């Protein structure tokens, strides 16, 4: 019998996890719908289809005439509000379907449920495509006049964002074809990647493990275990490399076709547009980070190799715990209290919002067979609330991940009052609250550390996290750029993709990391390359931005909390440049990125000083 969505969140955790980590929470998706077969879900799905058709009948072909009328502002507001209500409903349905599927991507019933929902919502929403296209065909002077009046003025940020897409939009029928074909195109290849990755098992010391536990073993205190996990990862990925190469080639070509039709020049321009960030700003970030490789990653890994008594570290030791470092396993309740305490020291309001995720079962923490790997905070829709997904295993990095995802969750709660159209935050600021929450938690733990060995271990772990967030993600972005540019000349073999991967990894990690056989396949498990091309630079953007933001907080805390909450509460209603002005920060300034990078460099210098 199919597992209902109501039952899905109550699947028991493994006995080992409960014994070692305490009772791990599992989310309650009934806040969205009681179950996959529930009447409420079926009613909303039918209502969505009906409302989409009715919206098209009411407004298609009429916006230009409405804009010329004296009551244009009032009537266009009615249309925008109706559109927003439908977007919230569609988002609720798809959020639920995707979260159910995330809980066990190997369950055929859930996979079918997710696929059916995606197909029906894509079909229904095709009736909405005309709306933004027609908005962009309204005469500029008429629309500006309407936007100067309430109540339409409230929606100016969203409409201005829609207008930025104008140079790249196609004729209505082409837009509909692109939209409907996504089910058998990009979405289908995304699902193939997810299904394939979830089904893979990595043979480590007699055990067949899923991806997440295998990656976790690469941080084990014992080198033999780390090496076994790394070898198993490489072997299994290599055995499936033809599939991953096909997925990558197909999606890169799919993107090239879309970019060509829409008139995007650079392979990443569509991402920059959706992020509302200038290409020059991202180029400046990329150049600053790549120029800093020698004094950041190269310098740190040389120091780490010295700690291990080696000239260079094998790749499976890159994230290894330090020799003789104190090891900690954090039970769930301890992790919860640590993060809430750090949030509360900054602002009781921030802790109160984060506490709701624990008290109201908005978190799914256990590692389970079939559960998607990684971690995320899903905003769902403003009429509901976010959900956080983790694969919690008690390591210090898992505590930092909890702090990170709760930061996202707090951001999403604060932005929700902007409504379905303006709550979503551009990627330029999407990592702000998450990285800031991580930094608060780290600083709280570091201040409590008294032993030099403990302090060194914590500083090293934070430096590694920051290198993984800044250096590694810019290396990922460089990899994607090279791959997509070369794909324009023809299909790439798996070996060619591996060669690109090894070249950018060697450049970023430096001579103190030995990239041996097996590592060339590691690009294949990175989901962002499949699901969100060129998303990765947002992590580096966010980390450097938050380092600068945190510096402002430490140097002038007076009034900072109010400005910080104003930034988060804006959601997507204001451009990132405007939101940073109250802090005296300008990401377009070439020196801006040096501020963030200098914080990482300062931590490495502190580690070097501890050696003396």
LUMSE-129964 format. One record per residue (C-alpha): x, y, z. Coordinates in steps of 0.5 Angstrom, whole numbers, padded with zeros to 4 digits, always signed. Layout:
<nodes>
XYZ/...
</nodes>
This chain:
<nodes>
+0000+0000+0000/+0003+0007-0002/+0006+0011+0004/+0001+0017+0005/+0005+0024+0006/+0002+0024+0013/+0005+0018+0015/+0012+0020+0011/+0014+0024+0017/+0013+0019+0022/+0018+0014+0020/+0022+0012+0025/+0030+0014+0026/+0035+0008+0026/+0036+0005+0033/+0043+0007+0033/+0042+0015+0031/+0037+0015+0037/+0042+0012+0042/+0048+0016+0040/+0044+0023+0038/+0038+0023+0042/+0031+0023+0039/+0032+0027+0032/+0026+0031+0030/+0022+0029+0023/+0018+0034+0020/+0010+0035+0020/+0008+0036+0013/+0001+0036+0015/+0001+0044+0016/+0001+0043+0008/-0004+0038+0007/-0006+0032+0011/-0003+0026+0006/-0002+0025-0001/-0009+0022-0002/-0012+0027+0002/-0019+0031+0000/-0015+0038+0001/-0010+0036-0003/-0014+0034-0009/-0019+0040-0008/-0013+0045-0008/-0010+0041-0015/-0017+0042-0018/-0018+0049-0016/-0011+0051-0018/-0013+0048-0025/-0020+0052-0025/-0017+0058-0023/-0011+0058-0028/-0016+0058-0033/-0021+0063-0030/-0015+0068-0030/-0013+0067-0037/-0021+0068-0039/-0021+0074-0035/-0015+0078-0037/-0011+0075-0043/-0011+0080-0049/-0014+0086-0044/-0008+0089-0040/-0006+0094-0046/-0013+0097-0046/-0013+0097-0038/-0007+0101-0038/-0010+0106-0042/-0016+0107-0037/-0016+0112-0032/-0017+0107-0027/-0011+0103-0029/-0008+0103-0023/-0014+0100-0019/-0015+0095-0024/-0008+0092-0026/-0008+0091-0018/-0013+0087-0018/-0010+0083-0024/-0003+0082-0020/-0007+0080-0013/-0011+0075-0017/-0004+0072-0020/-0001+0073-0013/-0006+0068-0010/-0005+0063-0016/+0002+0063-0015/+0002+0062-0007/-0003+0056-0009/+0001+0053-0014/+0007+0054-0010/+0004+0050-0004/+0002+0044-0008/+0009+0043-0011/+0012+0045-0004/+0009+0039-0001/+0010+0034-0007/+0017+0036-0007/+0018+0035+0001/+0014+0028+0000/+0019+0026-0005/+0025+0028-0001/+0023+0024+0005/+0024+0018+0000/+0026+0019-0007/+0027+0011-0008/+0019+0010-0006/+0016+0009-0013/+0009+0012-0010/+0012+0018-0008/+0016+0019-0014/+0010+0018-0018/+0006+0023-0014/+0012+0028-0015/+0012+0027-0022/+0004+0027-0023/+0004+0034-0019/+0009+0037-0023/+0006+0035-0030/-0001+0038-0027/+0002+0044-0025/+0006+0046-0031/+0000+0044-0035/-0004+0049-0031/+0001+0054-0030/+0001+0055-0038/-0005+0059-0037/-0001+0064-0033/+0005+0065-0038/+0001+0071-0042/+0001+0075-0036/+0008+0077-0035/+0009+0077-0043/+0003+0082-0043/+0006+0087-0038/+0012+0087-0041/+0008+0090-0048/+0005+0095-0044/+0007+0102-0046/+0013+0105-0041/+0010+0111-0040/+0003+0108-0039/+0006+0103-0034/+0010+0108-0030/+0004+0113-0029/+0000+0107-0026/+0006+0105-0022/+0006+0112-0019/-0001+0110-0016/-0003+0106-0010/-0005+0100-0009/-0001+0098-0015/+0005+0102-0013/+0006+0096-0008/+0008+0092-0013/+0013+0096-0017/+0019+0092-0015/+0016+0086-0018/+0014+0089-0024/+0021+0092-0025/+0024+0085-0024/+0019+0083-0029/+0021+0088-0034/+0028+0087-0033/+0026+0080-0037/+0023+0084-0043/+0029+0084-0048/+0030+0076-0047/+0022+0074-0047/+0020+0070-0053/+0013+0070-0057/+0007+0067-0053/+0007+0061-0057/+0014+0060-0056/+0014+0061-0049/+0009+0056-0048/+0012+0051-0052/+0019+0052-0047/+0014+0052-0041/+0011+0045-0043/+0017+0042-0046/+0020+0043-0039/+0017+0037-0036/+0020+0032-0042/+0026+0036-0042/+0030+0039-0036/+0026+0037-0031/+0026+0030-0033/+0034+0030-0033/+0034+0033-0026/+0029+0027-0024/+0034+0022-0027/+0040+0025-0023/+0036+0025-0017/+0033+0018-0018/+0040+0015-0020/+0044+0018-0014/+0039+0016-0009/+0039+0009-0011/+0047+0009-0011/+0051+0005-0006/+0058+0006-0004/+0061-0001-0002/+0066+0001+0004/+0069-0004+0009/+0063-0009+0008/+0058-0004+0008/+0053-0001+0002/+0052+0006+0004/+0048+0012+0001/+0052+0018-0001/+0051+0022+0005/+0054+0017+0010/+0059+0016+0005/+0061+0023+0005/+0061+0023+0012/+0066+0018+0013/+0071+0022+0009/+0071+0026+0016/+0072+0020+0020/+0078+0021+0025/+0081+0014+0022/+0085+0015+0015/+0084+0008+0013/+0076+0010+0014/+0077+0016+0010/+0081+0013+0004/+0076+0007+0004/+0070+0012+0003/+0074+0016-0002/+0076+0010-0006/+0068+0007-0006/+0066+0014-0008/+0070+0014-0014/+0069+0007-0016/+0062+0008-0016/+0061+0014-0019/+0066+0012-0025/+0062+0006-0026/+0056+0011-0027/+0060+0016-0031/+0056+0015-0037/+0050+0017-0034/+0052+0023-0031/+0056+0025-0037/+0050+0024-0041/+0046+0028-0036/+0051+0034-0036/+0051+0034-0043/+0044+0034-0045/+0043+0040-0039/+0048+0044-0042/+0046+0044-0049/+0039+0045-0046/+0041+0051-0043/+0045+0053-0049/+0039+0053-0054/+0035+0057-0049/+0040+0062-0048/+0041+0063-0055/+0034+0064-0057/+0033+0069-0051/+0039+0073-0053/+0044+0072-0047/+0051+0073-0049/+0055+0069-0043/+0053+0062-0041/+0052+0065-0034/+0048+0071-0036/+0041+0068-0035/+0043+0067-0028/+0046+0074-0026/+0039+0076-0029/+0035+0072-0024/+0040+0074-0019/+0039+0081-0020/+0047+0082-0020/+0051+0085-0025/+0056+0081-0029/+0062+0085-0027/+0060+0084-0020/+0061+0077-0021/+0067+0077-0025/+0070+0082-0020/+0068+0077-0014/+0071+0071-0018/+0078+0074-0020/+0079+0077-0013/+0078+0070-0010/+0082+0066-0015/+0088+0071-0014/+0087+0070-0007/+0088+0062-0008/+0095+0062-0006/+0094+0066+0001/+0088+0062+0003/+0087+0055+0001/+0094+0054-0002/+0097+0057+0005/+0092+0053+0009/+0093+0046+0006/+0101+0047+0007/+0100+0048+0014/+0095+0043+0015/+0100+0038+0011/+0105+0040+0016/+0100+0038+0022/+0100+0031+0019/+0107+0031+0018/+0107+0031+0010/+0109+0035+0005/+0102+0034+0001/+0095+0031+0004/+0092+0026+0000/+0085+0028-0003/+0081+0024+0003/+0085+0028+0008/+0083+0035+0006/+0077+0035+0011/+0080+0030+0016/+0080+0032+0023/+0087+0035+0026/+0091+0030+0029/+0090+0029+0036/+0084+0034+0036/+0079+0033+0041/+0073+0030+0038/+0066+0031+0040/+0059+0028+0038/+0054+0033+0039/+0047+0030+0041/+0041+0033+0038/+0039+0037+0044/+0046+0040+0045/+0046+0042+0038/+0039+0046+0039/+0041+0049+0045/+0048+0052+0042/+0045+0055+0036/+0039+0058+0040/+0043+0061+0045/+0048+0064+0040/+0042+0067+0036/+0039+0069+0042/+0046+0073+0044/+0045+0077+0038/+0038+0078+0038/+0032+0074+0042/+0027+0076+0036/+0032+0071+0032/+0032+0066+0037/+0024+0066+0038/+0023+0065+0030/+0029+0059+0030/+0025+0056+0036/+0019+0055+0032/+0022+0050+0028/+0024+0046+0033/+0017+0047+0037/+0013+0046+0031/+0016+0040+0028/+0019+0044+0022/+0025+0040+0021/+0027+0033+0019/+0034+0031+0022/+0035+0024+0021/+0039+0020+0016/+0034+0015+0013/+0035+0010+0007/+0032+0014+0001/+0032+0020+0004/+0035+0026-0001/+0042+0028+0001/+0045+0034+0004/+0041+0040+0007/+0036+0045+0005/+0031+0050+0008/+0025+0050+0003/+0021+0057+0004/+0015+0054+0001/+0010+0059+0001/+0008+0066+0005/+0001+0063+0007/+0005+0057+0010/+0012+0057+0013/+0019+0054+0011/+0021+0047+0013/+0029+0045+0014/+0032+0038+0012/+0038+0036+0015/+0042+0029+0015/+0044+0030+0022/+0050+0026+0025/+0053+0029+0031/+0059+0032+0028/+0061+0039+0029/+0060+0041+0022/+0053+0038+0023/+0052+0044+0028/+0054+0049+0023/+0049+0046+0018/+0044+0047+0023/+0046+0054+0024/+0046+0055+0017/+0039+0052+0015/+0036+0056+0021/+0039+0062+0018/+0035+0061+0012/+0029+0059+0015/+0029+0066+0020/+0030+0070+0013/+0024+0066+0010/+0020+0067+0016/+0021+0075+0016/+0021+0076+0008/+0014+0072+0008/+0010+0078+0009/+0012+0081+0002/+0007+0076-0001/+0009+0070-0006/+0011+0075-0011/+0016+0079-0007/+0018+0074-0001/+0023+0070-0005/+0030+0073-0004/+0035+0074-0010/+0041+0069-0009/+0046+0075-0008/+0043+0076-0001/+0040+0069+0000/+0046+0066+0004/+0046+0072+0008/+0042+0070+0014/+0045+0063+0014/+0052+0065+0014/+0051+0070+0019/+0048+0065+0023/+0053+0060+0022/+0058+0066+0024/+0054+0067+0031/+0054+0060+0033/+0062+0059+0031/+0064+0065+0035/+0060+0063+0041/+0063+0056+0041/+0070+0059+0040/+0069+0064+0046/+0068+0058+0050/+0074+0054+0048/+0079+0055+0053/+0084+0049+0051/+0089+0051+0045/+0088+0045+0042/+0081+0046+0042/+0081+0053+0040/+0086+0051+0034/+0081+0045+0032/+0075+0050+0032/+0079+0055+0028/+0081+0050+0023/+0074+0047+0022/+0072+0054+0021/+0077+0056+0016/+0076+0049+0012/+0068+0051+0012/+0070+0058+0009/+0075+0055+0004/+0069+0050+0002/+0064+0056+0002/+0069+0061-0002/+0075+0058-0006/+0071+0051-0007/+0065+0054-0010/+0069+0059-0014/+0072+0053-0017/+0066+0050-0018/+0063+0056-0022/+0070+0056-0026/+0069+0049-0027/+0061+0050-0030/+0064+0056-0034/+0069+0052-0038/+0064+0046-0039/+0059+0050-0041/+0063+0054-0046/+0066+0048-0049/+0060+0044-0049/+0058+0050-0054/+0063+0046-0059/+0060+0039-0058/+0059+0034-0054/+0064+0033-0048/+0066+0026-0046/+0066+0024-0039/+0074+0024-0039/+0074+0031-0042/+0069+0033-0036/+0074+0030-0031/+0080+0033-0034/+0076+0040-0033/+0075+0038-0026/+0082+0036-0025/+0085+0043-0027/+0080+0047-0023/+0081+0043-0017/+0088+0043-0018/+0089+0051-0019/+0084+0052-0013/+0087+0047-0008/+0094+0048-0009/+0100+0043-0009/+0099+0041-0002/+0093+0037-0004/+0095+0031-0008/+0089+0029-0013/+0090+0022-0014/+0086+0017-0018/+0078+0017-0017/+0078+0024-0015/+0077+0026-0022/+0070+0023-0022/+0067+0027-0016/+0064+0033-0020/+0059+0028-0022/+0055+0028-0015/+0055+0036-0014/+0047+0037-0015/+0048+0044-0016/+0051+0043-0023/+0044+0039-0025/+0039+0043-0021/+0041+0050-0021/+0047+0052-0026/+0052+0057-0024/+0048+0058-0017/+0055+0056-0013/+0058+0063-0014/+0052+0065-0009/+0055+0062-0003/+0062+0065-0004/+0058+0072-0005/+0054+0071+0001/+0060+0069+0005/+0064+0075+0003/+0058+0079+0004/+0057+0076+0011/+0064+0077+0013/+0064+0084+0011/+0057+0085+0015/+0060+0081+0021/+0066+0086+0021/+0061+0092+0021/+0057+0089+0027/+0063+0087+0031/+0066+0095+0030/+0059+0098+0031/+0054+0094+0034/+0049+0100+0036/+0043+0099+0032/+0046+0094+0027/+0040+0089+0029/+0035+0093+0027/+0038+0095+0020/+0040+0087+0020/+0032+0085+0021/+0030+0090+0016/+0035+0087+0010/+0032+0080+0012/+0025+0083+0012/+0025+0086+0005/+0026+0079+0002/+0026+0081-0006/+0023+0088-0005/+0029+0091-0006/+0036+0091-0010/+0042+0088-0006/+0045+0095-0007/+0040+0099-0004/+0040+0094+0002/+0047+0094+0004/+0047+0102+0004/+0045+0103+0011/+0051+0098+0013/+0056+0103+0009/+0058+0097+0004/+0058+0097-0004/+0059+0090-0007/+0061+0094-0014/+0067+0097-0010/+0073+0092-0013/+0076+0093-0005/+0069+0090-0002/+0071+0083-0004/+0078+0084+0000/+0074+0085+0006/+0071+0079+0006/+0077+0075+0004/+0081+0078+0009/+0077+0075+0015/+0079+0068+0012/+0086+0070+0012/+0086+0073+0019/+0084+0066+0022/+0090+0063+0018/+0095+0068+0021/+0092+0066+0028/+0093+0059+0026/+0100+0060+0024/+0101+0064+0031/+0099+0058+0035/+0104+0054+0032/+0109+0059+0034/
</nodes>
